[in-house]
Amino acid sequence: MKLYLAIPLVLMALIIAASGLAAVARGWVLPMHRRHIRDPHRYGWGQLVLAFALCWQLVFGLVVDDADTRSVGTMIGGVLLLIGLAVMLAGQLARGNGKGGNAP
């Protein structure tokens, strides 16, 4: 396994997953994103899908040895990445009060 790729991807996935979990559980979004996000729960689910897709890419790209399985797995991971980004975008464009995550 190539640790110089695995360690940053795992750290990035953990940070994205922690942020997504905070958005789903509490509606909390990072202060720099609060102005742009109208539906923090939907945005958080998109972040969780994105973090899962990064881990999926990591497993199929670096751990699996079979070339056919690797190509199909990374293709599925790419589709999951796009789905996560689309859900995050939907959380930004959703109708809401426009006040962001922690506003009453």
Buried (B, 14 or more C-beta within 10 A) or exposed (E): EEEEEBEEBBEBBEEBBEBBBBBBEEBBBEEEBBEEBBBBBBBBBBBBBBBBBBBBBBBBBBEBEEEEEBEEBBEBBEEBBEBBBEBBEBBBEBEEEEEBBEEE
